[in-house]
Amino acid sequence: MAKLEKIFYYSRRKLGIYLLFNLGLLALAILFTWSIFPDYKPVYYFALITCSLSILSALFVFLIRLPLAVIDSDGIKIDHNQPLRWTQIKSVEKINVRCFGFDRYLLKITPQRLEHYHMTFMQHIAGNSQFGSFSIPLYAMSASKAKEIEKIIISYTSHLKTKPTPKKKQNTQKKSTSIKKRVK
């Protein structure tokens, strides 16, 4: 019996905007290093090389479709990491991350204790941040694909107990309404 896989990719439109952003940075780096440091060629070459590397990596990601997540009945594989089985997942939550004044949403997958799971270097780094080692950036795909991946993951993890969102405590103390008069 063949497994039914669903593959989700990064949005090409959003990657194109990232590529244009990097091209703008290259133009600014050339302009400013040329005008500010005309006699310091190492600064000029450093700016040119670093911005060019950034553009080449953005172009690579734009031209070659990289999978964001591969979902099947056994588990989920995020980026090029080792697959995570549905039975290894402890909780899934949608979190809001503020970036440059914009709301960005992630699906943060919290696994149970993973004994034989080989984590990549990036997963170790992201594990110490608010993103977590296993996160799916919903902002990196189109809105329809983001809703679709969210529904699929919730359907596979519906057996998990989710934590209710904590309610804000209301202040039950009454404020004093008496006004003291000044005596002259």
Rosetta silent file (secondary structure, phi, psi, omega in degrees, C-alpha in Angstrom):
SEQUENCE: MAKLEKIFYYSRRKLGIYLLFNLGLLALAILFTWSIFPDYKPVYYFALITCSLSILSALFVFLIRLPLAVIDSDGIKIDHNQPLRWTQIKSVEKINVRCFGFDRYLLKITPQRLEHYHMTFMQHIAGNSQFGSFSIPLYAMSASKAKEIEKIIISYTSHLKTKPTPKKKQNTQKKSTSIKKRVK
SCORE:     score description
SCORE:     0.000 S_00000001
   1 L     0.000  126.014 -177.945    0.000    0.000    0.000 S_00000001
   2 L   -80.160  140.314  177.324    1.482    3.317   -1.059 S_00000001
   3 L   -79.259  138.788  177.477    1.685    6.131    1.444 S_00000001
   4 L   -89.712  115.856 -179.360   -0.124    9.300    0.487 S_00000001
   5 L  -106.344  144.256  173.786    2.262   12.246    0.827 S_00000001
   6 E  -122.342  122.333 -176.911    1.409   15.911    0.797 S_00000001
   7 E  -108.993  130.055  177.479    4.315   18.259    0.065 S_00000001
   8 E  -112.707  136.108 -177.678    4.225   21.947    1.003 S_00000001
   9 E  -114.731  161.170  172.620    6.718   24.407   -0.496 S_00000001
  10 L   -67.295  146.740 -178.865    7.941   27.872    0.401 S_00000001
  11 L   -69.141  126.314  179.525    6.016   30.612   -1.429 S_00000001
  12 H   -67.666  -34.153 -179.738    7.832   31.706   -4.609 S_00000001
  13 H   -64.566  -43.397 -179.941    6.334   35.186   -4.391 S_00000001
  14 H   -70.321  -33.233  175.595    7.703   35.746   -0.899 S_00000001
  15 H   -70.474  -32.131  175.956   11.089   34.351   -1.917 S_00000001
  16 H   -66.011  -38.294  176.401   11.072   36.735   -4.896 S_00000001
  17 H   -64.493  -39.093  177.345   10.526   39.670   -2.548 S_00000001
  18 H   -63.717  -39.292  177.973   13.477   38.425   -0.476 S_00000001
  19 H   -64.608  -44.178  177.489   15.602   38.285   -3.653 S_00000001
  20 H   -63.697  -37.731  176.418   14.657   41.869   -4.578 S_00000001
  21 H   -60.244  -43.917  178.903   15.466   42.966   -1.024 S_00000001
  22 H   -66.570  -35.714  175.941   18.942   41.427   -1.361 S_00000001
  23 H   -64.712  -39.221  175.820   19.477   43.157   -4.716 S_00000001
  24 H   -64.034  -39.728  177.357   18.602   46.464   -3.046 S_00000001
  25 H   -63.621  -38.998  178.354   21.082   45.742   -0.269 S_00000001
  26 H   -63.256  -44.274  179.232   23.797   45.071   -2.833 S_00000001
  27 H   -61.800  -43.251  178.397   23.090   48.385   -4.574 S_00000001
  28 H   -66.035  -39.317  179.861   23.192   50.250   -1.238 S_00000001
  29 H   -64.649  -41.547  178.252   26.380   48.478   -0.168 S_00000001
  30 H   -65.446  -45.296 -178.420   28.131   49.398   -3.406 S_00000001
  31 H   -62.472  -49.280 -175.416   26.923   52.998   -3.239 S_00000001
  32 H   -73.218  -38.510  178.707   27.821   53.604    0.398 S_00000001
  33 H   -70.611  -30.110  177.037   31.163   51.800    0.423 S_00000001
  34 H   -70.564  -41.346 -176.921   32.139   53.618   -2.752 S_00000001
  35 H   -83.285  -33.912 -176.601   31.172   57.035   -1.419 S_00000001
  36 H   -87.859  -42.116 -177.058   32.237   56.631    2.230 S_00000001
  37 L  -119.132   64.188 -177.091   35.347   54.440    1.873 S_00000001
  38 L   -68.971  -26.477 -177.643   36.770   55.223   -1.581 S_00000001
  39 L   -93.697   -8.265 -177.270   40.359   54.536   -0.529 S_00000001
  40 L  -104.651   87.909 -178.072   39.640   51.352    1.437 S_00000001
  41 H   -64.440  -34.760  178.718   39.300   48.634   -1.166 S_00000001
  42 H   -60.338  -36.949  178.220   39.030   45.768    1.399 S_00000001
  43 H   -65.522  -43.352  179.583   35.821   47.298    2.820 S_00000001
  44 H   -62.000  -46.491 -179.126   34.407   47.671   -0.681 S_00000001
  45 H   -68.202  -36.166  177.128   35.269   44.071   -1.616 S_00000001
  46 H   -61.746  -46.489  179.114   33.928   42.737    1.690 S_00000001
  47 H   -63.787  -41.320 -179.574   30.569   44.455    1.120 S_00000001
  48 H   -65.367  -43.239 -177.953   30.482   43.279   -2.483 S_00000001
  49 H   -70.282  -45.259 -178.049   31.307   39.662   -1.638 S_00000001
  50 H   -66.036  -41.576  178.563   28.920   39.315    1.327 S_00000001
  51 H   -68.711  -35.732  177.852   25.994   40.870   -0.533 S_00000001
  52 H   -66.067  -39.432  176.838   26.749   38.783   -3.621 S_00000001
  53 H   -64.112  -39.269  177.662   26.750   35.600   -1.535 S_00000001
  54 H   -64.041  -40.835  178.491   23.411   36.601   -0.041 S_00000001
  55 H   -66.886  -41.722  179.197   21.988   37.198   -3.525 S_00000001
  56 H   -62.916  -39.999  178.395   23.305   33.867   -4.806 S_00000001
  57 H   -69.102  -39.282  177.043   21.736   31.993   -1.900 S_00000001
  58 H   -65.486  -37.893  177.907   18.427   33.852   -2.361 S_00000001
  59 H   -67.107  -39.963  177.670   18.535   33.080   -6.100 S_00000001
  60 H   -60.631  -46.532 -179.248   19.258   29.407   -5.388 S_00000001
  61 H   -68.110  -32.121  179.215   16.274   29.147   -3.045 S_00000001
  62 H   -71.557  -41.454 -175.822   14.079   31.020   -5.541 S_00000001
  63 H   -79.459  -37.568 -178.112   14.985   28.823   -8.537 S_00000001
  64 L  -102.426  118.565 -177.305   15.077   25.423   -6.822 S_00000001
  65 L   -71.359  116.939  178.664   11.858   24.576   -5.012 S_00000001
  66 L  -101.498  131.948  179.727   12.698   23.493   -1.495 S_00000001
  67 E   -73.412  135.195  175.986   10.054   21.609    0.489 S_00000001
  68 E   -83.008  -43.375  179.779    8.925   23.252    3.689 S_00000001
  69 E  -152.783  143.337  173.713    7.130   20.161    4.991 S_00000001
  70 E  -120.736  119.432 -176.138    6.305   16.660    3.791 S_00000001
  71 E  -115.737  131.526  171.957    3.311   15.112    5.545 S_00000001
  72 L  -138.040 -173.820 -175.659    2.191   11.497    5.324 S_00000001
  73 L   -70.802  -18.700  179.592    0.258    9.087    7.534 S_00000001
  74 L   -85.740  -36.735 -176.511    3.384    8.161    9.515 S_00000001
  75 E   179.056 -160.279 -177.307    4.648   11.622   10.377 S_00000001
  76 E  -131.120  141.090  176.905    5.976   14.956    9.249 S_00000001
  77 E  -120.903  114.993 -177.713    9.319   15.948    7.794 S_00000001
  78 E   -98.140  127.589 -175.631   10.169   19.638    8.181 S_00000001
  79 L    54.659 -128.453  179.307   12.715   21.017    5.688 S_00000001
  80 L  -109.402   27.552 -178.648   15.429   18.386    5.183 S_00000001
  81 L   -84.374  171.314  177.172   15.332   17.063    8.737 S_00000001
  82 L   -66.822  142.137  179.656   14.645   13.540    9.880 S_00000001
  83 L   -61.371  145.851  177.671   10.902   12.651    9.881 S_00000001
  84 E  -112.289  121.453 -177.812    9.022   13.075   13.143 S_00000001
  85 E   -74.626  151.959 -179.218    6.348   10.459   13.818 S_00000001
  86 H   -63.864  -29.540 -179.903    2.883   11.517   14.942 S_00000001
  87 H   -73.602  -16.294 -179.820    3.248    9.343   18.056 S_00000001
  88 H   -88.815   -2.890 -176.029    6.353   11.327   19.076 S_00000001
  89 E   -91.227  129.734  178.989    4.480   14.644   19.211 S_00000001
  90 E   -91.428  -42.464  179.723    3.423   15.947   22.613 S_00000001
  91 E  -157.311  157.576  175.455    1.656   19.159   21.557 S_00000001
  92 E  -132.007  130.413  178.247    1.064   21.522   18.645 S_00000001
  93 E  -140.004  147.929  176.724    0.345   25.195   19.130 S_00000001
  94 E   -95.098  119.354 -177.551   -0.025   28.189   16.878 S_00000001
  95 E  -116.151  152.861  179.670    2.125   31.018   18.158 S_00000001
  96 E  -104.770  128.246  178.925    2.348   34.659   17.168 S_00000001
  97 E  -121.767  127.013  178.450    5.789   36.170   16.649 S_00000001
  98 E   -88.255  128.930  179.683    6.221   39.917   16.126 S_00000001
  99 E  -139.247  117.366 -178.854    8.827   40.804   13.505 S_00000001
 100 L    53.522   36.513  177.361    9.413   44.397   12.335 S_00000001
 101 L    83.433    1.715  179.722    5.970   45.362   13.621 S_00000001
 102 E  -108.821  148.417  175.038    4.144   42.597   11.734 S_00000001
 103 E   -83.106  128.348  176.816    2.394   39.553   13.163 S_00000001
 104 E  -122.854  137.580 -177.851    3.931   36.285   11.974 S_00000001
 105 E  -112.287  142.572  178.445    2.417   32.907   12.812 S_00000001
 106 E  -129.476  151.061  166.146    4.161   29.607   13.410 S_00000001
 107 E  -100.968  109.723 -178.676    3.007   26.099   14.161 S_00000001
 108 E   -95.419  116.862  179.945    5.249   25.051   17.016 S_00000001
 109 E  -100.307  121.658  178.451    5.453   21.285   17.375 S_00000001
 110 E  -104.107  114.667 -179.543    6.679   20.083   20.747 S_00000001
 111 E   -84.552  162.724  170.727    7.937   16.495   20.629 S_00000001
 112 L   -73.849 -175.488 -179.952    8.131   14.036   23.453 S_00000001
 113 L   -62.274  121.221 -178.275   11.560   12.962   24.603 S_00000001
 114 L  -102.334  108.624 -177.189   13.483   11.973   21.479 S_00000001
 115 L   -85.474  -43.917 -174.339   16.140    9.408   22.257 S_00000001
 116 L  -112.245   27.037 -179.661   17.275    8.302   18.795 S_00000001
 117 L   -95.089  123.495  179.387   16.374   11.400   16.805 S_00000001
 118 L   -87.118  109.440  179.927   19.319   13.018   15.014 S_00000001
 119 L   -90.083  143.277  177.511   18.866   16.791   15.242 S_00000001
 120 L   -80.240  170.761 -179.977   20.608   19.112   12.803 S_00000001
 121 H   -61.097  -42.122  179.803   22.741   22.064   13.844 S_00000001
 122 H   -65.153  -34.929  177.573   19.938   24.508   12.989 S_00000001
 123 H   -66.779  -36.280  176.604   17.472   22.530   15.124 S_00000001
 124 H   -65.477  -40.999  179.898   19.839   22.799   18.095 S_00000001
 125 H   -67.755  -47.936 -177.601   20.113   26.559   17.599 S_00000001
 126 H   -68.638  -22.224  179.163   16.352   27.077   17.081 S_00000001
 127 L   -63.244  -23.255  179.953   15.574   24.893   20.101 S_00000001
 128 L   -93.864    5.669 -179.991   16.789   27.683   22.370 S_00000001
 129 L  -111.510 -177.335  179.015   14.526   30.304   20.797 S_00000001
 130 L   -72.298  -16.193 -179.466   10.788   30.928   20.818 S_00000001
 131 L   -73.745  -38.734 -176.192   10.484   29.027   17.534 S_00000001
 132 L    84.660  166.176 -177.508   11.528   25.660   18.911 S_00000001
 133 L   -71.111  -28.167 -177.180   13.325   22.890   17.056 S_00000001
 134 L  -122.078   88.578 -179.482   10.227   21.777   15.170 S_00000001
 135 E  -131.019  146.201  177.049    8.367   24.789   13.806 S_00000001
 136 E  -115.416  115.127  179.445    6.532   25.462   10.585 S_00000001
 137 E   -76.008  107.404 -179.920    6.552   29.119    9.512 S_00000001
 138 H   -71.044  -21.973  179.268    3.033   29.790    8.258 S_00000001
 139 H   -74.488  -13.175 -177.233    4.149   33.215    7.060 S_00000001
 140 H   -90.450    5.604  178.650    6.508   31.617    4.507 S_00000001
 141 L  -134.500  170.874  179.836    3.650   30.165    2.441 S_00000001
 142 L   -67.539  160.267 -175.932    0.445   31.405    0.890 S_00000001
 143 H   -63.600  -38.360 -179.901   -2.571   31.867    3.163 S_00000001
 144 H   -67.656  -40.198  178.018   -4.512   28.976    1.600 S_00000001
 145 H   -68.129  -35.075  178.444   -1.569   26.586    1.984 S_00000001
 146 H   -64.565  -41.659  177.406   -1.059   27.747    5.575 S_00000001
 147 H   -66.965  -38.177 -179.346   -4.682   26.924    6.437 S_00000001
 148 H   -66.065  -45.028 -179.814   -4.406   23.576    4.665 S_00000001
 149 H   -67.151  -34.745  178.064   -1.248   22.486    6.496 S_00000001
 150 H   -64.613  -43.710  178.951   -2.749   23.619    9.797 S_00000001
 151 H   -64.030  -41.420 -178.759   -5.894   21.510    9.206 S_00000001
 152 H   -65.270  -45.287 -179.189   -3.863   18.443    8.221 S_00000001
 153 H   -65.731  -39.588  178.152   -1.592   18.647   11.271 S_00000001
 154 H   -65.458  -36.583  179.023   -4.558   19.184   13.591 S_00000001
 155 H   -65.894  -36.139  178.977   -6.322   16.171   12.080 S_00000001
 156 H   -78.465  -24.636 -177.802   -3.297   13.946   12.756 S_00000001
 157 L  -110.992   20.542 -177.731   -2.744   15.326   16.262 S_00000001
 158 L   -67.073  -18.917  178.832   -6.378   15.647   17.352 S_00000001
 159 L   -74.574  -13.997 -178.869   -5.844   12.890   19.949 S_00000001
 160 L   -77.326  148.243  174.496   -3.484   15.165   21.878 S_00000001
 161 L   -84.790  124.488  178.583   -4.696   17.186   24.807 S_00000001
 162 L   -97.591  147.241  179.259   -4.214   20.851   24.107 S_00000001
 163 L   -79.607  131.163  175.409   -3.653   23.356   26.827 S_00000001
 164 L   -69.648  148.367  178.753   -6.412   25.949   27.075 S_00000001
 165 L   -69.873  133.418 -177.823   -5.217   29.479   26.736 S_00000001
 166 L   -68.224  138.734  178.354   -4.959   31.108   30.159 S_00000001
 167 L   -86.363  149.266  178.777   -7.530   33.772   30.879 S_00000001
 168 L   -72.427  140.761  177.377   -6.458   37.122   32.204 S_00000001
 169 L   -74.726  135.602  176.520   -7.082   37.713   35.875 S_00000001
 170 L   -94.219  142.479 -179.989   -9.588   40.390   36.570 S_00000001
 171 L   -76.637  115.310 -176.404   -8.878   42.820   39.345 S_00000001
 172 L   -92.501   -7.999 -179.836  -11.511   42.146   42.008 S_00000001
 173 L   -77.721  136.744  177.185  -10.477   44.931   44.354 S_00000001
 174 L   -84.744  137.108  177.589  -12.722   47.963   44.329 S_00000001
 175 L   -79.221  146.457  179.121  -11.001   51.237   43.942 S_00000001
 176 L   -71.575  130.529 -178.234  -11.643   53.808   46.564 S_00000001
 177 L  -104.300    2.296 -179.064  -13.999   56.459   45.304 S_00000001
 178 L   -77.343  141.500 -179.863  -13.674   58.866   48.211 S_00000001
 179 L  -113.370  127.833  179.359  -12.140   62.214   47.472 S_00000001
 180 L   -86.873  133.237  179.323  -10.198   63.980   50.178 S_00000001
 181 L   -92.446  142.327  177.054  -10.786   67.679   50.434 S_00000001
 182 L   -83.863  133.965  177.426   -7.954   70.015   51.058 S_00000001
 183 L  -104.881  129.600  179.710   -8.344   72.198   54.063 S_00000001
 184 L  -101.334    0.000    0.000   -6.740   75.640   53.912 S_00000001
